[in-house]
Amino acid sequence: MSELTNNELAKKVRQHEETITQLVEIVASTNHRLTELDKKLSENTHTTVLT
C-alpha cells in the first residue's frame, strides 16, 4: 500500500468535505420540498373534507 503525503491526504479530506456539503444541501433541499408538498397536500385534503 502506498503512503500518501500530508498534501495528498489534505486534498482528499477537502474533497470529502465538499462532497458531504453537497449531500447535506441536497438532503436539506429535498426535505424543504417534501415539507412544502406535505403542507399543500394537507391543505387540499382539508379543503376536500370541508366541501
C-alpha distance matrix in Angstrom:
0.0 3.8 6.5 9.4 12.8 15.7 17.3 14.6 14.4 18.2 18.4 16.5 18.7 21.8 21.0 20.7 23.9 25.7 24.9 26.0 29.1 29.9 29.7 31.9 34.4 34.5 35.1 37.8 39.5 39.5 40.9 43.6 44.6 44.8 46.9 49.2 49.6 50.3 52.9 54.6 54.6 56.2 58.8 59.6 59.8 62.1 64.3 64.5 65.6 68.3 69.9
3.8 0.0 3.8 6.5 9.7 12.9 14.3 11.7 12.2 15.9 16.1 14.8 17.3 20.0 19.5 19.8 22.8 24.4 24.1 25.6 28.3 29.2 29.4 31.6 33.8 34.2 35.1 37.6 39.1 39.5 41.0 43.4 44.5 45.0 47.1 49.2 49.8 50.7 53.2 54.8 55.0 56.7 59.1 60.0 60.5 62.6 64.7 65.1 66.4 68.9 70.4
6.5 3.8 0.0 3.8 6.5 9.5 11.5 9.6 9.7 13.3 14.2 13.3 15.3 18.1 18.3 18.6 21.2 23.1 23.2 24.4 27.0 28.3 28.7 30.5 32.8 33.5 34.4 36.6 38.3 39.0 40.3 42.6 43.9 44.6 46.4 48.5 49.4 50.2 52.5 54.2 54.7 56.1 58.5 59.6 60.2 62.1 64.2 64.9 66.1 68.4 70.1
9.4 6.5 3.8 0.0 3.8 6.6 8.0 5.8 6.3 9.7 10.4 10.0 12.1 14.6 15.0 15.7 18.0 19.8 20.3 21.6 23.9 25.2 26.0 27.7 29.8 30.7 31.8 33.8 35.5 36.4 37.7 39.8 41.2 42.1 43.8 45.8 46.8 47.8 49.9 51.6 52.3 53.8 56.0 57.1 57.9 59.8 61.8 62.6 63.8 66.1 67.7
12.8 9.7 6.5 3.8 0.0 3.8 5.3 5.1 6.2 8.5 9.8 10.7 12.3 14.3 15.4 16.6 18.3 20.0 21.2 22.5 24.3 25.9 27.0 28.5 30.3 31.7 32.9 34.5 36.2 37.5 38.8 40.6 42.2 43.3 44.8 46.7 47.9 49.0 50.9 52.7 53.5 54.9 57.0 58.3 59.2 60.9 62.9 63.9 65.2 67.2 69.0
15.7 12.9 9.5 6.6 3.8 0.0 3.8 5.5 5.1 6.0 8.5 9.9 10.4 12.2 14.2 15.2 16.2 18.3 19.9 20.8 22.2 24.3 25.6 26.6 28.4 30.2 31.3 32.5 34.4 35.9 36.9 38.6 40.5 41.6 42.8 44.8 46.3 47.3 48.9 50.9 51.9 53.1 55.1 56.6 57.5 59.1 61.1 62.2 63.5 65.4 67.2
17.3 14.3 11.5 8.0 5.3 3.8 0.0 3.8 5.4 5.0 6.1 8.6 9.8 10.5 12.3 14.2 15.1 16.5 18.4 19.8 20.9 22.6 24.3 25.6 26.9 28.7 30.2 31.4 32.9 34.6 35.9 37.3 39.0 40.5 41.8 43.5 45.0 46.2 47.8 49.5 50.7 52.1 53.9 55.4 56.5 58.1 59.9 61.1 62.5 64.4 66.1
14.6 11.7 9.6 5.8 5.1 5.5 3.8 0.0 3.8 5.4 5.0 6.2 8.6 9.9 10.6 12.3 14.2 15.4 16.6 18.3 19.9 21.2 22.6 24.3 25.8 27.1 28.6 30.2 31.7 33.0 34.5 36.2 37.6 38.9 40.5 42.2 43.5 44.7 46.6 48.2 49.1 50.7 52.6 53.9 54.9 56.7 58.5 59.5 61.0 63.0 64.6
14.4 12.2 9.7 6.3 6.2 5.1 5.4 3.8 0.0 3.8 5.4 5.1 6.2 8.6 9.8 10.5 12.2 14.2 15.3 16.3 18.2 20.0 21.0 22.3 24.3 25.7 26.8 28.3 30.2 31.4 32.6 34.4 36.1 37.1 38.6 40.6 41.8 42.8 44.7 46.5 47.4 48.7 50.8 52.2 53.0 54.7 56.7 57.7 59.0 61.1 62.8
18.2 15.9 13.3 9.7 8.5 6.0 5.0 5.4 3.8 0.0 3.8 5.5 5.1 6.2 8.6 9.8 10.4 12.3 14.2 15.2 16.3 18.4 19.9 20.9 22.5 24.3 25.6 26.7 28.5 30.2 31.2 32.7 34.6 35.9 37.1 38.9 40.5 41.6 43.1 45.0 46.2 47.4 49.3 50.8 51.9 53.4 55.3 56.5 57.8 59.7 61.5
18.4 16.1 14.2 10.4 9.8 8.5 6.1 5.0 5.4 3.8 0.0 3.8 5.4 5.1 6.2 8.6 9.8 10.6 12.4 14.2 15.3 16.6 18.4 20.0 21.2 22.7 24.4 25.7 27.1 28.7 30.2 31.6 33.1 34.6 36.1 37.7 39.1 40.4 42.1 43.7 44.9 46.4 48.2 49.5 50.7 52.4 54.1 55.2 56.7 58.6 60.2
16.5 14.8 13.3 10.0 10.7 9.9 8.6 6.2 5.1 5.5 3.8 0.0 3.8 5.4 5.0 6.2 8.6 9.9 10.5 12.2 14.1 15.4 16.5 18.3 20.0 21.1 22.5 24.2 25.7 26.9 28.4 30.2 31.6 32.8 34.4 36.2 37.4 38.6 40.5 42.1 43.0 44.6 46.5 47.8 48.7 50.6 52.4 53.4 54.8 56.8 58.4
18.7 17.3 15.3 12.1 12.3 10.4 9.8 8.6 6.2 5.1 5.4 3.8 0.0 3.8 5.4 5.0 6.1 8.6 9.8 10.4 12.1 14.2 15.2 16.3 18.2 19.9 20.9 22.3 24.2 25.5 26.6 28.3 30.2 31.2 32.5 34.5 35.9 36.9 38.6 40.5 41.5 42.8 44.8 46.2 47.1 48.7 50.7 51.8 53.1 55.1 56.9
21.8 20.0 18.1 14.6 14.3 12.2 10.5 9.9 8.6 6.2 5.1 5.4 3.8 0.0 3.8 5.4 5.0 6.2 8.6 9.8 10.4 12.3 14.2 15.2 16.5 18.4 19.9 20.9 22.4 24.3 25.5 26.8 28.6 30.1 31.3 33.0 34.6 35.8 37.3 39.1 40.3 41.7 43.4 44.9 46.1 47.6 49.4 50.7 52.1 53.9 55.6
21.0 19.5 18.3 15.0 15.4 14.2 12.3 10.6 9.8 8.6 6.2 5.0 5.4 3.8 0.0 3.8 5.4 5.1 6.2 8.6 9.8 10.7 12.4 14.3 15.4 16.6 18.5 20.0 21.1 22.6 24.3 25.8 27.1 28.6 30.2 31.8 33.0 34.5 36.2 37.7 38.8 40.4 42.2 43.4 44.6 46.4 48.1 49.1 50.7 52.6 54.2
20.7 19.8 18.6 15.7 16.6 15.2 14.2 12.3 10.5 9.8 8.6 6.2 5.0 5.4 3.8 0.0 3.8 5.4 5.0 6.1 8.5 9.8 10.5 12.2 14.2 15.2 16.4 18.2 19.8 20.9 22.3 24.2 25.7 26.7 28.3 30.2 31.4 32.5 34.4 36.1 36.9 38.4 40.5 41.7 42.7 44.4 46.3 47.3 48.7 50.7 52.4
23.9 22.8 21.2 18.0 18.3 16.2 15.1 14.2 12.2 10.4 9.8 8.6 6.1 5.0 5.4 3.8 0.0 3.8 5.4 5.1 6.1 8.6 9.9 10.5 12.2 14.2 15.3 16.3 18.2 19.9 20.8 22.4 24.3 25.5 26.7 28.6 30.1 31.2 32.8 34.6 35.8 37.0 38.9 40.5 41.5 43.0 44.9 46.1 47.4 49.3 51.1
25.7 24.4 23.1 19.8 20.0 18.3 16.5 15.4 14.2 12.3 10.6 9.9 8.6 6.2 5.1 5.4 3.8 0.0 3.8 5.5 5.1 6.2 8.6 9.9 10.6 12.4 14.3 15.3 16.5 18.3 19.9 21.0 22.6 24.3 25.7 27.1 28.6 30.1 31.6 33.1 34.5 36.0 37.6 39.0 40.3 41.9 43.5 44.8 46.4 48.1 49.7
24.9 24.1 23.2 20.3 21.2 19.9 18.4 16.6 15.3 14.2 12.4 10.5 9.8 8.6 6.2 5.0 5.4 3.8 0.0 3.8 5.4 5.1 6.2 8.6 9.9 10.6 12.4 14.2 15.3 16.5 18.3 19.9 21.1 22.4 24.2 25.8 26.9 28.3 30.2 31.7 32.6 34.3 36.2 37.3 38.5 40.3 42.0 43.0 44.5 46.5 48.0
26.0 25.6 24.4 21.6 22.5 20.8 19.8 18.3 16.3 15.2 14.2 12.2 10.4 9.8 8.6 6.1 5.1 5.5 3.8 0.0 3.8 5.4 5.0 6.1 8.6 9.8 10.5 12.2 14.1 15.2 16.3 18.2 19.9 20.8 22.3 24.3 25.6 26.5 28.4 30.2 31.1 32.5 34.5 35.9 36.8 38.4 40.4 41.5 42.8 44.7 46.5
29.1 28.3 27.0 23.9 24.3 22.2 20.9 19.9 18.2 16.3 15.3 14.1 12.1 10.4 9.8 8.5 6.1 5.1 5.4 3.8 0.0 3.8 5.4 5.2 6.2 8.7 9.9 10.5 12.2 14.2 15.2 16.4 18.4 19.9 21.0 22.6 24.3 25.5 26.9 28.7 30.1 31.4 33.0 34.6 35.8 37.3 39.0 40.4 41.8 43.5 45.3
29.9 29.2 28.3 25.2 25.9 24.3 22.6 21.2 20.0 18.4 16.6 15.4 14.2 12.3 10.7 9.8 8.6 6.2 5.1 5.4 3.8 0.0 3.8 5.5 5.1 6.2 8.7 9.9 10.5 12.2 14.1 15.3 16.5 18.3 19.9 21.2 22.5 24.1 25.7 27.1 28.4 30.1 31.7 32.9 34.3 36.0 37.5 38.7 40.4 42.2 43.7
29.7 29.4 28.7 26.0 27.0 25.6 24.3 22.6 21.0 19.9 18.4 16.5 15.2 14.2 12.4 10.5 9.9 8.6 6.2 5.0 5.4 3.8 0.0 3.8 5.4 5.0 6.2 8.6 9.8 10.5 12.1 14.1 15.3 16.3 18.2 20.0 20.9 22.2 24.2 25.7 26.5 28.2 30.2 31.3 32.3 34.2 35.9 36.9 38.4 40.4 42.0
31.9 31.6 30.5 27.7 28.5 26.6 25.6 24.3 22.3 20.9 20.0 18.3 16.3 15.2 14.3 12.2 10.5 9.9 8.6 6.1 5.2 5.5 3.8 0.0 3.8 5.4 5.1 6.1 8.5 9.8 10.4 12.2 14.2 15.2 16.3 18.3 19.8 20.7 22.4 24.3 25.4 26.6 28.5 30.1 31.0 32.5 34.5 35.7 37.0 38.8 40.7
34.4 33.8 32.8 29.8 30.3 28.4 26.9 25.8 24.3 22.5 21.2 20.0 18.2 16.5 15.4 14.2 12.2 10.6 9.9 8.6 6.2 5.1 5.4 3.8 0.0 3.8 5.5 5.1 6.0 8.5 9.7 10.5 12.3 14.1 15.2 16.5 18.3 19.8 21.0 22.6 24.1 25.6 27.1 28.6 30.0 31.4 33.0 34.4 36.0 37.6 39.2
34.5 34.2 33.5 30.7 31.7 30.2 28.7 27.1 25.7 24.3 22.7 21.1 19.9 18.4 16.6 15.2 14.2 12.4 10.6 9.8 8.7 6.2 5.0 5.4 3.8 0.0 3.8 5.5 5.1 6.1 8.5 9.8 10.6 12.1 14.1 15.4 16.4 18.1 19.9 21.1 22.2 24.1 25.7 26.8 28.1 30.0 31.5 32.5 34.3 36.1 37.6
35.1 35.1 34.4 31.8 32.9 31.3 30.2 28.6 26.8 25.6 24.4 22.5 20.9 19.9 18.5 16.4 15.3 14.3 12.4 10.5 9.9 8.7 6.2 5.1 5.5 3.8 0.0 3.8 5.5 5.1 6.0 8.5 9.9 10.4 12.1 14.2 15.2 16.1 18.1 19.9 20.6 22.1 24.1 25.4 26.3 28.1 30.0 31.0 32.3 34.4 36.0
37.8 37.6 36.6 33.8 34.5 32.5 31.4 30.2 28.3 26.7 25.7 24.2 22.3 20.9 20.0 18.2 16.3 15.3 14.2 12.2 10.5 9.9 8.6 6.1 5.1 5.5 3.8 0.0 3.8 5.5 5.0 6.1 8.7 9.8 10.5 12.4 14.2 15.2 16.4 18.5 19.8 20.9 22.6 24.3 25.5 26.8 28.6 30.1 31.4 33.0 34.9
39.5 39.1 38.3 35.5 36.2 34.4 32.9 31.7 30.2 28.5 27.1 25.7 24.2 22.4 21.1 19.8 18.2 16.5 15.3 14.1 12.2 10.5 9.8 8.5 6.0 5.1 5.5 3.8 0.0 3.8 5.4 5.1 6.3 8.6 9.9 10.7 12.4 14.2 15.4 16.7 18.3 19.9 21.3 22.6 24.2 25.7 27.1 28.5 30.3 31.8 33.3
39.5 39.5 39.0 36.4 37.5 35.9 34.6 33.0 31.4 30.2 28.7 26.9 25.5 24.3 22.6 20.9 19.9 18.3 16.5 15.2 14.2 12.2 10.5 9.8 8.5 6.1 5.1 5.5 3.8 0.0 3.8 5.4 5.1 6.1 8.5 9.9 10.5 12.1 14.1 15.3 16.2 18.1 19.9 20.9 22.1 24.0 25.6 26.5 28.2 30.2 31.6
40.9 41.0 40.3 37.7 38.8 36.9 35.9 34.5 32.6 31.2 30.2 28.4 26.6 25.5 24.3 22.3 20.8 19.9 18.3 16.3 15.2 14.1 12.1 10.4 9.7 8.5 6.0 5.0 5.4 3.8 0.0 3.8 5.4 5.1 6.1 8.6 9.8 10.3 12.2 14.2 15.1 16.2 18.3 19.8 20.7 22.2 24.2 25.4 26.6 28.5 30.3
43.6 43.4 42.6 39.8 40.6 38.6 37.3 36.2 34.4 32.7 31.6 30.2 28.3 26.8 25.8 24.2 22.4 21.0 19.9 18.2 16.4 15.3 14.1 12.2 10.5 9.8 8.5 6.1 5.1 5.4 3.8 0.0 3.8 5.5 5.1 6.3 8.7 9.9 10.6 12.5 14.2 15.3 16.6 18.4 19.9 21.1 22.6 24.3 25.8 27.2 29.0
44.6 44.5 43.9 41.2 42.2 40.5 39.0 37.6 36.1 34.6 33.1 31.6 30.2 28.6 27.1 25.7 24.3 22.6 21.1 19.9 18.4 16.5 15.3 14.2 12.3 10.6 9.9 8.7 6.3 5.1 5.4 3.8 0.0 3.8 5.4 5.1 6.1 8.5 9.8 10.6 12.1 14.1 15.3 16.4 18.1 19.8 21.0 22.3 24.2 25.8 27.2
44.8 45.0 44.6 42.1 43.3 41.6 40.5 38.9 37.1 35.9 34.6 32.8 31.2 30.1 28.6 26.7 25.5 24.3 22.4 20.8 19.9 18.3 16.3 15.2 14.1 12.1 10.4 9.8 8.6 6.1 5.1 5.5 3.8 0.0 3.8 5.4 5.0 6.0 8.5 9.8 10.3 12.0 14.1 15.1 16.1 18.0 19.7 20.6 22.2 24.2 25.7
46.9 47.1 46.4 43.8 44.8 42.8 41.8 40.5 38.6 37.1 36.1 34.4 32.5 31.3 30.2 28.3 26.7 25.7 24.2 22.3 21.0 19.9 18.2 16.3 15.2 14.1 12.1 10.5 9.9 8.5 6.1 5.1 5.4 3.8 0.0 3.8 5.5 5.1 6.1 8.7 9.8 10.5 12.3 14.2 15.2 16.3 18.3 19.8 21.0 22.6 24.5
49.2 49.2 48.5 45.8 46.7 44.8 43.5 42.2 40.6 38.9 37.7 36.2 34.5 33.0 31.8 30.2 28.6 27.1 25.8 24.3 22.6 21.2 20.0 18.3 16.5 15.4 14.2 12.4 10.7 9.9 8.6 6.3 5.1 5.4 3.8 0.0 3.8 5.4 5.1 6.2 8.6 9.9 10.6 12.3 14.2 15.3 16.5 18.3 20.0 21.3 22.8
49.6 49.8 49.4 46.8 47.9 46.3 45.0 43.5 41.8 40.5 39.1 37.4 35.9 34.6 33.0 31.4 30.1 28.6 26.9 25.6 24.3 22.5 20.9 19.8 18.3 16.4 15.2 14.2 12.4 10.5 9.8 8.7 6.1 5.0 5.5 3.8 0.0 3.8 5.4 5.1 6.0 8.5 9.8 10.4 12.0 14.0 15.2 16.2 18.2 19.9 21.2
50.3 50.7 50.2 47.8 49.0 47.3 46.2 44.7 42.8 41.6 40.4 38.6 36.9 35.8 34.5 32.5 31.2 30.1 28.3 26.5 25.5 24.1 22.2 20.7 19.8 18.1 16.1 15.2 14.2 12.1 10.3 9.9 8.5 6.0 5.1 5.4 3.8 0.0 3.8 5.5 5.0 6.0 8.6 9.8 10.3 12.0 14.1 15.1 16.3 18.3 20.1
52.9 53.2 52.5 49.9 50.9 48.9 47.8 46.6 44.7 43.1 42.1 40.5 38.6 37.3 36.2 34.4 32.8 31.6 30.2 28.4 26.9 25.7 24.2 22.4 21.0 19.9 18.1 16.4 15.4 14.1 12.2 10.6 9.8 8.5 6.1 5.1 5.4 3.8 0.0 3.8 5.4 5.1 6.2 8.6 9.9 10.5 12.3 14.2 15.4 16.6 18.6
54.6 54.8 54.2 51.6 52.7 50.9 49.5 48.2 46.5 45.0 43.7 42.1 40.5 39.1 37.7 36.1 34.6 33.1 31.7 30.2 28.7 27.1 25.7 24.3 22.6 21.1 19.9 18.5 16.7 15.3 14.2 12.5 10.6 9.8 8.7 6.2 5.1 5.5 3.8 0.0 3.8 5.4 5.1 6.1 8.5 9.8 10.5 12.1 14.2 15.4 16.7
54.6 55.0 54.7 52.3 53.5 51.9 50.7 49.1 47.4 46.2 44.9 43.0 41.5 40.3 38.8 36.9 35.8 34.5 32.6 31.1 30.1 28.4 26.5 25.4 24.1 22.2 20.6 19.8 18.3 16.2 15.1 14.2 12.1 10.3 9.8 8.6 6.0 5.0 5.4 3.8 0.0 3.8 5.4 5.1 6.0 8.4 9.8 10.4 12.2 14.2 15.5
56.2 56.7 56.1 53.8 54.9 53.1 52.1 50.7 48.7 47.4 46.4 44.6 42.8 41.7 40.4 38.4 37.0 36.0 34.3 32.5 31.4 30.1 28.2 26.6 25.6 24.1 22.1 20.9 19.9 18.1 16.2 15.3 14.1 12.0 10.5 9.9 8.5 6.0 5.1 5.4 3.8 0.0 3.8 5.5 5.1 6.0 8.5 9.8 10.5 12.3 14.4
58.8 59.1 58.5 56.0 57.0 55.1 53.9 52.6 50.8 49.3 48.2 46.5 44.8 43.4 42.2 40.5 38.9 37.6 36.2 34.5 33.0 31.7 30.2 28.5 27.1 25.7 24.1 22.6 21.3 19.9 18.3 16.6 15.3 14.1 12.3 10.6 9.8 8.6 6.2 5.1 5.4 3.8 0.0 3.8 5.5 5.1 6.1 8.6 10.0 10.7 12.5
59.6 60.0 59.6 57.1 58.3 56.6 55.4 53.9 52.2 50.8 49.5 47.8 46.2 44.9 43.4 41.7 40.5 39.0 37.3 35.9 34.6 32.9 31.3 30.1 28.6 26.8 25.4 24.3 22.6 20.9 19.8 18.4 16.4 15.1 14.2 12.3 10.4 9.8 8.6 6.1 5.1 5.5 3.8 0.0 3.8 5.4 5.1 6.1 8.6 9.9 10.7
59.8 60.5 60.2 57.9 59.2 57.5 56.5 54.9 53.0 51.9 50.7 48.7 47.1 46.1 44.6 42.7 41.5 40.3 38.5 36.8 35.8 34.3 32.3 31.0 30.0 28.1 26.3 25.5 24.2 22.1 20.7 19.9 18.1 16.1 15.2 14.2 12.0 10.3 9.9 8.5 6.0 5.1 5.5 3.8 0.0 3.8 5.4 5.0 6.2 8.7 10.1
62.1 62.6 62.1 59.8 60.9 59.1 58.1 56.7 54.7 53.4 52.4 50.6 48.7 47.6 46.4 44.4 43.0 41.9 40.3 38.4 37.3 36.0 34.2 32.5 31.4 30.0 28.1 26.8 25.7 24.0 22.2 21.1 19.8 18.0 16.3 15.3 14.0 12.0 10.5 9.8 8.4 6.0 5.1 5.4 3.8 0.0 3.8 5.5 5.2 6.4 8.9
64.3 64.7 64.2 61.8 62.9 61.1 59.9 58.5 56.7 55.3 54.1 52.4 50.7 49.4 48.1 46.3 44.9 43.5 42.0 40.4 39.0 37.5 35.9 34.5 33.0 31.5 30.0 28.6 27.1 25.6 24.2 22.6 21.0 19.7 18.3 16.5 15.2 14.1 12.3 10.5 9.8 8.5 6.1 5.1 5.4 3.8 0.0 3.8 5.5 5.2 6.4
64.5 65.1 64.9 62.6 63.9 62.2 61.1 59.5 57.7 56.5 55.2 53.4 51.8 50.7 49.1 47.3 46.1 44.8 43.0 41.5 40.4 38.7 36.9 35.7 34.4 32.5 31.0 30.1 28.5 26.5 25.4 24.3 22.3 20.6 19.8 18.3 16.2 15.1 14.2 12.1 10.4 9.8 8.6 6.1 5.0 5.5 3.8 0.0 3.8 5.5 5.4
65.6 66.4 66.1 63.8 65.2 63.5 62.5 61.0 59.0 57.8 56.7 54.8 53.1 52.1 50.7 48.7 47.4 46.4 44.5 42.8 41.8 40.4 38.4 37.0 36.0 34.3 32.3 31.4 30.3 28.2 26.6 25.8 24.2 22.2 21.0 20.0 18.2 16.3 15.4 14.2 12.2 10.5 10.0 8.6 6.2 5.2 5.5 3.8 0.0 3.8 5.6
68.3 68.9 68.4 66.1 67.2 65.4 64.4 63.0 61.1 59.7 58.6 56.8 55.1 53.9 52.6 50.7 49.3 48.1 46.5 44.7 43.5 42.2 40.4 38.8 37.6 36.1 34.4 33.0 31.8 30.2 28.5 27.2 25.8 24.2 22.6 21.3 19.9 18.3 16.6 15.4 14.2 12.3 10.7 9.9 8.7 6.4 5.2 5.5 3.8 0.0 3.8
69.9 70.4 70.1 67.7 69.0 67.2 66.1 64.6 62.8 61.5 60.2 58.4 56.9 55.6 54.2 52.4 51.1 49.7 48.0 46.5 45.3 43.7 42.0 40.7 39.2 37.6 36.0 34.9 33.3 31.6 30.3 29.0 27.2 25.7 24.5 22.8 21.2 20.1 18.6 16.7 15.5 14.4 12.5 10.7 10.1 8.9 6.4 5.4 5.6 3.8 0.0
